[in-house]
Each structure stands twice: as structure tokens, then as C-alpha cells.
Amino acid sequence: MSSVRRQLLEMILDPDTAFDQPASDIAPLQLRAAQELFEERRTQIPLVNRRAEEAGITHIDSLVDIVPLLFAHTVYKSYPPSFVEQGRWDRMLQWMNTLSVEDVTNVNVDGVKDVDDWIARLWEAGHMVLATSGSSGKCSFLNHTRGDADMKKRHFRHAVAWPFARPSADRPVFWLGPIKGPNSAIEAANINAENWGRPGNTFSLTDEPLRIADVSRMAAMRKKMAEGTATPQEIADFEAESRRKAVEGRAAMAKLADTILDHRHEPMMLSGMWAQYMALIARARERGIGDGEFHPQSIVNAGGGVKGVALPDDYKEQVTRFVGPVIRPGAYGMTELAQVMPRCEAGRYHRAPGLIWLILDREGERLLTEADGLDGVVEGRFGFLDLLYEGRWGGLITGDKVTVDFKPRCPCGRHGPTLFDNISRFAAVGEDDHIGCAGTIDGYIRGAIDA
């Protein structure tokens, strides 16, 4: 790792300084680090070099030069579905090799039964692949190294709950989901348990590992039902399995809710989705527990989508009343990103020095600046170059619509730029999100794995 990259990443050790850096001070260092990373990665990942050659990029002199080098977020699920459907795991390794720094083609895939086996073999070989939930029925797979995982854990230690609290590994940690599986949310839950949790006091919804094959299958079935292509028998089987899982989930949630409520008078870390909090409130009412009984030093994270979930209109307000005056931090992040962006007291997201923001037009082709907005506020597509990763190229164009304030100061008093807390998606679930470079990048990868 270059000295400038390391310098930027080491700043996170003092988060009060890291998240309060003048853009004019950080920008020159970020460009130098981006250039050093580009020189290294273009020799390791042919796709980066191909993008550079086609765009005529030989040196990064400005943020504009980084834009053509970014991958579309869809690149991490650009493998042919037949590779998974037909169990062609060696071909899946070839596909992943096009996006990885280290060679993965020598991973032993003899006897692999399904995608979960394939991921497990990669982990055994030191390639810590994470999978997205695959709402469309097709998961993304992202490689990172053990070193990347350690650096991410360090970043989380200093970023999660900033600026409201610092980890001290002395509280029970509750995660309202599965605690095992190759998923970024599960990875974050385990990191938080290690950074914040009292030994032996981490509680989750289930110890059963999340199986990516099951997630993909269920998502694909929901898509078929929405399209009207599912058979009556497939629908019946799906609904029966959904009912069974719902019964098991309610039982697990009731048990976990009682444990949470039993600990409510001591500082805890509690994280989950809105619907799960409503279930927790319902159980509290059954026990005669009212609002505001949680310890004020408890850290409560609530969020997640609510599509397809029947919740009252005021569910957020109900949760806020129920937990009371606790610590309610926030952060913006995603599977593809190692360095989360914490939310300050003013409700704005701040960046660490090792994360380069690139706000783009809808097509993901043009860099936007403060001149593209009013009073320094600009709406666009979020792109970034994460300088942390050693396992893959950290440049990505996301599907997120963000509003950035380029002004030099945040309302909290710290230096900017900052992101507003109004992040949404450019495309609805199941819709195609058109990014200009996506088709070209997919074509490169198909050519590489067909060669």
C-alpha cells in the first residue's frame, strides 16, 4: 500500500479529525492516492486497464479522470446465470478472477453442491466473498481479502455511532437477524459484536446460517409470481414454505424480544429492521412495558426497506417513542463499500479521508460539481473510489440518488462536503437501472471468460 493511501486511511484512528477535514486539504492527497492505486491495479485487473485504454486515461490528474475507470454496480452480478444453474463452479471462478486482484482460479471446487459450497471454498482459500441478497433472484458476489476485512473492522470501530459514542466492548449486542452467513449486513453485525459487545452477550434472531441459494431461489420465485410465469404448484409450494418460515420467524422473534426487554435497563446495542421493532413493541405491550424504558446510553439502529410489509403510517414515530431518549446514530453504506459514512448531529453524512466521493449524472458518465446545483447543493448518482480495498478495484457507480452539499461547512460546524439524509434509488426493485458503462463492462467480462 502506498504511503499516501496509508496516510489517508490512518486518519480514521482519530475520527473527530477524520470526519472534519477541509476538502481543500484532502483533495490533493486523494488524487495522489488514486493515481498510485490506479498504477497498481491496472497491472493486476485487466478490466481496469481496458477501461483506461479506451478512455485514454494514463494518469489521474483530477476527479474527472477517475470517472471512466469506475465499474457499474451490476458488474458484480455479470456472470451468466447458467454457470450457477448448471453448477459450473470453475467457470464462476474464472468470472470472479476478472474482478479480483489475487488469482482465484486455483480454488478447489471438486464436489461443490451449490453456491453456498462455492462461497465456502473461496473463504477457506482466503477469499472472503460477500453476497448481496439478490432481490432480482441474481446475487452479486464481491471478493475481498482477510486484510480488507481487518481494515474494515478497524474503520467500523471508529466510525459506527460517531460522533455520539465510542466502543468499549462492555454491553450486550442484539442483532435482529441471522448472525452467520456471507452477507455484508451479517458481517457488520459480527463486527459490531466484536467492537461493542461484552463477551458471551451477543444475541441474534437465529444461529442458522443464511443460505444464499435459498435467498436467490425465493427472490426468483417472487419475481416469477409478479410476472405471472409461476405455475400453480410452484405458487402453492412457495406459499407453504413462506408460512413455515413465518411461524419459525415469529417464534424466534418472540424469544429474542423477551431477552431484549429483560436487558432494557442497561446500555445495549440494538440493530434491526422497522418491522422487527414493531414486533418488539407488541411483545413489550403484552408484558405491560411502556415507552421510554431503555437505558439512555443504549445505541439503537433502526432502518431497512418496508416494501410488502404492512406497517402503520406512524411506525417510525412509534419506535422513537418506544425506545425513548437513547443514542440514535446513523450511517450510509453498502455491500460494495468498506468505509461507512456516519451521520452527524445535523443529520448529514460525512466521509472519511480514504473515501473519494464522485457525484455523477443519472447515466453515470459526467462528474457533477457545485456549479450543477443551487447554492452548492447538487442531486446526482453516487459514485466513489474506496481506497481501502486490496482484494479488488474500489471504484464503483451505484444505483443511489443522493443530494450533496458542497459548501465547506456542515450545519454541525464540521467541514464538508456532506450528504443529505434523503438517499433513494434511481430504479425501483425489479427495474433495470441504466448506467452508461454497464453494457460495455459486461461485454469485456463475457469476452474474458469466453476466451
C-alpha positions in Angstrom: 0.0 0.0 0.0 1.4 3.4 -0.9 2.4 5.9 1.7 -0.3 8.4 0.7 -3.1 5.8 0.8 -1.9 4.6 4.1 -1.8 8.2 5.4 -5.4 8.8 4.4 -6.7 5.5 5.9 -4.8 6.0 9.1 -6.6 9.3 9.8 -9.7 7.2 10.9 -7.8 6.4 14.1 -8.9 9.9 15.2 -12.5 10.1 13.9 -13.1 13.6 15.3 -10.4 14.8 13.0 -11.0 12.4 10.1 -14.6 13.5 9.6 -13.8 17.1 9.9 -11.2 17.6 7.1 -11.3 20.6 4.8 -11.9 19.5 1.3 -9.0 21.7 0.1 -6.6 19.9 2.3 -7.8 16.4 1.5 -8.3 16.7 -2.3 -4.6 16.8 -3.3 -3.8 13.8 -1.2 -6.8 11.8 -2.5 -5.7 12.5 -6.1 -2.2 11.3 -5.4 -3.5 8.2 -3.6 -5.9 7.5 -6.5 -3.1 7.7 -9.0 -0.9 5.4 -7.0 -3.7 2.9 -6.7 -4.6 3.2 -10.4 -1.0 2.4 -11.4 -1.0 -0.7 -9.3 -4.5 -2.0 -10.1 -4.2 -1.6 -13.9 -1.4 -4.2 -13.9 -3.5 -6.6 -11.7 -7.0 -6.3 -13.0 -7.2 -6.2 -16.8 -10.7 -4.7 -16.8 -9.3 -1.5 -15.1 -6.5 -1.3 -17.8 -9.1 -1.8 -20.5 -11.3 1.0 -19.2 -8.2 3.3 -19.0 -7.1 2.5 -22.5 -10.5 3.1 -24.1 -10.9 6.4 -22.2 -7.3 7.5 -22.9 -6.5 7.7 -19.2 -2.8 7.4 -18.5 -2.6 9.5 -15.3 -5.1 10.7 -12.7 -4.8 14.5 -12.6 -8.4 15.3 -11.5 -11.5 13.6 -10.3 -12.8 13.7 -13.9 -10.1 11.2 -14.8 -11.5 8.6 -12.3 -15.0 8.6 -13.7 -14.3 6.4 -16.8 -12.5 3.9 -14.5 -15.5 3.2 -12.3 -17.4 -0.1 -12.6 -21.1 -0.2 -12.7 -22.6 -1.8 -9.6 -24.1 -4.5 -11.8 -20.7 -5.8 -12.7 -20.6 -8.0 -9.6 -23.5 -10.0 -10.9 -22.5 -10.1 -14.5 -21.9 -13.8 -14.6 -24.1 -15.9 -16.9 -26.9 -17.4 -14.8 -26.2 -20.8 -16.4 -22.9 -21.0 -14.5 -24.9 -21.3 -11.2 -27.8 -23.2 -12.6 -25.6 -25.9 -14.2 -23.1 -25.9 -11.3 -20.2 -24.7 -13.5 -18.2 -23.6 -10.5 -14.9 -23.5 -12.3 -16.4 -21.0 -14.7 -17.7 -18.9 -11.8 -14.1 -18.8 -10.6 -13.0 -17.5 -14.0 -15.6 -14.9 -13.9 -14.6 -13.7 -10.4 -11.0 -13.7 -11.4 -11.7 -10.9 -13.9 -12.7 -8.7 -10.9 -10.1 -9.8 -8.3 -6.5 -8.8 -7.5 -5.5 -12.3 -6.4 -5.9 -15.4 -8.6 -8.9 -17.4 -7.5 -8.9 -20.0 -10.3 -6.9 -22.4 -8.3 -9.6 -22.8 -5.6 -10.7 -26.4 -5.3 -14.3 -26.8 -6.4 -14.4 -30.5 -6.6 -17.7 -31.8 -5.1 -19.3 -28.4 -4.7 -23.1 -28.8 -4.5 -24.4 -25.3 -4.6 -23.5 -21.6 -4.4 -23.1 -21.8 -0.7 -20.5 -24.5 -1.0 -18.7 -22.5 -3.7 -18.5 -19.4 -1.4 -17.3 -21.6 1.5 -14.4 -23.0 -0.7 -13.4 -19.4 -1.5 -13.4 -18.4 2.1 -11.3 -21.4 3.0 -8.8 -20.2 0.4 -8.6 -16.7 1.9 -11.0 -15.0 -0.5 -13.7 -13.6 1.8 -16.5 -13.3 -0.8 -19.7 -11.4 0.3 -23.0 -11.9 -1.4 -25.9 -9.5 -1.8 -29.5 -10.5 -1.1 -30.3 -10.7 -4.8 -33.8 -9.1 -4.8 -34.0 -9.9 -8.5 -33.1 -13.5 -8.0 -29.4 -13.0 -9.0 -26.9 -12.2 -6.3 -23.8 -10.1 -6.6 -20.5 -11.6 -5.4 -17.7 -9.4 -4.2 -14.2 -10.5 -3.3 -12.1 -9.1 -0.5 -9.1 -10.3 1.4 -8.6 -11.0 5.1 -6.6 -7.8 5.3 -9.5 -5.9 3.8 -11.8 -7.5 6.5 -9.4 -6.4 9.2 -9.2 -2.8 7.9 -13.0 -2.7 7.6 -13.4 -3.8 11.2 -11.0 -1.0 12.3 -12.9 1.5 10.2 -16.2 0.4 11.8 -14.7 0.7 15.3 -14.1 4.4 14.8 -17.0 5.3 12.5 -20.0 3.4 13.9 -22.0 5.6 16.3 -19.7 8.6 15.7 -20.0 11.3 17.0 -22.3 10.1 19.7 -20.4 7.2 21.3 -17.2 5.2 21.3 -17.0 1.4 21.5 -15.9 -0.1 24.8 -16.9 -3.8 24.4 -19.0 -3.8 27.6 -22.6 -4.1 26.5 -25.0 -6.8 25.2 -25.4 -6.6 21.5 -28.7 -7.6 19.8 -29.0 -8.2 16.1 -32.5 -8.8 14.8 -31.3 -11.1 12.0 -29.2 -14.2 11.4 -25.6 -14.0 12.7 -23.9 -16.4 10.3 -23.5 -16.2 6.5 -21.5 -14.4 3.7 -23.6 -11.2 3.7 -22.4 -7.7 4.4 -25.2 -7.0 7.0 -24.2 -10.1 8.9 -20.5 -9.1 8.6 -21.4 -5.7 10.1 -23.4 -7.4 12.9 -20.3 -9.5 13.8 -18.0 -6.5 13.6 -20.3 -4.6 16.0 -20.4 -7.5 18.3 -16.7 -7.7 18.5 -16.2 -3.9 18.8 -19.0 -3.2 21.2 -20.1 -6.5 22.8 -19.5 -7.9 26.2 -18.0 -11.4 25.8 -20.8 -14.0 25.7 -23.5 -11.4 25.3 -24.2 -11.3 21.6 -27.8 -12.3 20.7 -29.3 -12.8 17.3 -32.6 -13.9 15.7 -31.1 -17.2 14.7 -27.9 -19.1 14.6 -28.9 -20.9 11.5 -26.6 -19.7 8.6 -28.2 -17.6 5.9 -28.1 -19.7 2.8 -27.6 -17.6 -0.4 -29.1 -20.4 -2.5 -32.4 -20.1 -0.5 -32.4 -16.3 -0.7 -31.9 -16.4 -4.5 -34.5 -19.1 -5.0 -37.1 -17.2 -3.0 -36.3 -13.9 -4.8 -36.5 -15.6 -8.2 -39.9 -17.1 -7.3 -41.3 -13.8 -6.2 -40.2 -12.3 -9.5 -41.9 -15.1 -11.4 -45.1 -14.6 -9.5 -45.0 -10.9 -10.2 -44.5 -11.6 -13.9 -47.3 -14.2 -14.0 -45.0 -17.1 -15.1 -45.1 -19.2 -12.0 -47.1 -22.4 -12.1 -49.9 -23.1 -9.6 -47.8 -25.8 -8.0 -44.8 -23.6 -7.7 -47.0 -20.9 -6.1 -48.5 -23.4 -3.6 -45.1 -24.7 -2.6 -43.7 -21.2 -2.2 -46.7 -20.1 -0.1 -46.4 -23.2 2.1 -42.7 -22.6 2.7 -43.3 -18.9 3.4 -45.9 -19.8 6.0 -43.5 -22.2 7.7 -40.7 -19.7 7.7 -43.1 -17.0 9.1 -44.1 -19.3 12.0 -40.4 -20.0 12.8 -39.5 -16.4 12.5 -42.3 -15.3 14.9 -41.2 -17.8 17.5 -37.6 -16.7 17.2 -38.5 -13.1 17.4 -40.7 -13.6 20.5 -37.8 -15.3 22.3 -35.3 -12.6 21.3 -37.7 -9.9 22.2 -38.0 -11.2 25.8 -34.2 -11.2 26.1 -34.0 -7.6 24.8 -36.7 -6.4 27.2 -35.0 -8.2 30.1 -31.9 -6.1 29.4 -33.6 -2.8 28.7 -32.4 -1.1 31.8 -28.7 -1.4 30.9 -26.8 0.1 28.0 -27.0 -2.1 24.9 -26.5 -2.0 21.2 -29.7 -2.9 19.3 -30.0 -3.1 15.5 -32.8 -4.3 13.2 -35.5 -3.5 10.7 -38.6 -1.4 11.3 -41.0 -4.4 11.2 -39.0 -6.2 13.8 -39.1 -3.2 16.1 -42.9 -3.2 15.7 -42.9 -6.9 16.8 -40.7 -5.9 19.8 -43.2 -3.2 20.8 -46.1 -5.7 20.5 -44.3 -8.1 22.9 -43.5 -5.3 25.3 -47.2 -4.3 25.5 -48.1 -7.9 26.2 -45.7 -7.7 29.2 -47.0 -4.4 30.3 -43.9 -2.4 29.3 -44.5 1.1 28.2 -42.5 3.7 26.2 -39.1 5.1 27.1 -37.8 2.4 29.4 -34.5 1.7 27.7 -31.2 2.9 29.2 -30.3 6.4 27.7 -26.8 5.1 26.8 -28.3 2.4 24.6 -27.4 2.6 20.9 -30.4 1.8 18.7 -30.2 1.4 14.9 -33.4 1.0 13.0 -33.9 1.0 9.3 -34.3 -1.1 6.2 -36.9 -1.2 3.5 -40.6 -1.8 4.2 -41.8 -2.9 0.8 -44.5 -5.6 1.1 -44.7 -5.1 4.9 -47.9 -3.9 6.4 -46.9 -1.2 9.0 -48.9 1.7 10.4 -48.2 5.1 8.9 -46.5 6.4 12.1 -44.2 3.3 12.6 -41.1 5.5 12.9 -42.7 7.7 15.4 -43.9 4.7 17.4 -40.4 3.2 17.5 -38.9 6.6 18.5 -41.4 6.9 21.4 -40.8 3.3 22.5 -37.0 3.4 22.8 -37.1 6.9 24.2 -34.1 9.3 24.5 -31.4 6.7 23.6 -28.5 7.2 21.2 -29.8 7.0 17.6 -26.8 7.1 15.3 -26.9 6.6 11.5 -24.6 5.6 8.7 -24.7 5.3 4.9 -23.1 2.3 3.4 -23.5 -0.7 1.1 -22.0 -4.1 0.4 -19.6 -2.7 -2.1 -18.2 -0.1 0.3 -15.8 -0.7 3.2 -15.8 2.7 4.7 -19.3 3.7 6.0 -20.3 7.3 6.3 -21.6 8.2 9.7 -24.4 10.8 10.3 -23.7 13.8 12.4 -25.9 15.7 14.9 -27.3 17.8 11.9 -28.4 14.7 10.1 -25.7 14.8 7.4 -23.4 12.0 6.3 -19.7 12.7 6.5 -16.9 10.9 4.6 -13.6 9.6 5.8 -10.4 10.8 4.0 -9.8 7.4 2.5 -13.1 7.6 0.6 -13.3 9.7 -2.6 -16.8 10.9 -3.5 -17.8 11.2 -7.2 -21.3 12.6 -7.7 -22.4 11.8 -11.3 -25.2 12.5 -13.7 -28.1 10.0 -14.0 -26.2 8.0 -16.7 -23.1 7.8 -14.5 -20.9 9.4 -17.2 -20.3 13.0 -16.1 -18.9 14.3 -12.9 -21.1 16.9 -11.3 -19.8 19.9 -9.3 -21.3 22.6 -7.2 -21.8 24.6 -10.4 -24.5 22.0 -11.3 -26.7 22.9 -8.4 -28.1 25.8 -6.4 -26.1 27.3 -3.5 -23.7 24.3 -3.6 -26.4 21.7 -3.3 -26.5 19.1 -6.1 -28.5 16.0 -6.8 -26.9 13.1 -8.6 -25.9 9.4 -8.8 -23.4 8.4 -6.1 -20.1 7.1 -7.2 -16.9 6.5 -5.2 -13.4 5.2 -5.1 -12.8 3.4 -1.8 -9.0 3.5 -1.2 -9.1 0.7 1.4 -9.5 -2.4 -0.8 -6.6 -4.7 -1.6 -8.7 -7.5 -3.0 -10.5 -5.7 -5.8 -10.9 -2.3 -7.5 -12.7 0.0 -5.2 -14.2 2.3 -7.8 -18.0 2.0 -8.3 -21.1 3.7 -9.8 -24.0 2.9 -7.5 -27.7 2.9 -8.1 -28.3 5.5 -5.3 -29.7 9.0 -5.9 -28.0 11.4 -3.4 -28.1 15.1 -2.6 -24.6 16.5 -1.8 -23.9 19.9 -0.2 -20.5 21.1 -1.5 -20.4 24.0 1.0 -17.2 24.0 3.1 -19.1 23.7 6.4 -21.8 21.3 7.6 -24.6 22.8 9.8 -22.9 20.8 12.6 -19.9 23.0 12.3 -17.5 20.5 10.8 -16.0 20.7 7.4 -17.9 19.4 4.3 -18.9 18.3 1.8 -21.8 16.3 3.3 -24.7 14.2 2.0 -28.3 14.8 3.0 -30.3 12.1 4.7 -32.7 11.6 1.7 -30.9 8.8 -0.2 -33.1 6.8 -2.6 -32.7 4.6 -5.6 -32.8 5.6 -9.3 -34.8 2.4 -10.1 -37.5 0.6 -8.2 -36.9 -3.0 -7.2 -37.1 -5.2 -10.3 -36.5 -2.4 -12.7 -33.3 -2.0 -14.8 -31.1 0.8 -13.8 -29.5 2.2 -16.9 -25.8 3.2 -16.3 -23.9 4.2 -19.4 -20.9 2.0 -19.0 -22.7 -1.2 -17.7 -23.1 -2.9 -21.1 -19.6 -2.2 -22.2 -18.1 -3.6 -19.0 -20.3 -6.7 -19.2 -19.1 -7.2 -22.7 -15.4 -7.1 -21.6 -16.1 -9.7 -18.9 -18.0 -12.0 -21.3 -15.1 -11.8 -23.7 -12.6 -12.6 -20.9 -14.4 -15.7 -19.6 -15.3 -17.0 -23.1 -11.7 -16.7 -24.3 
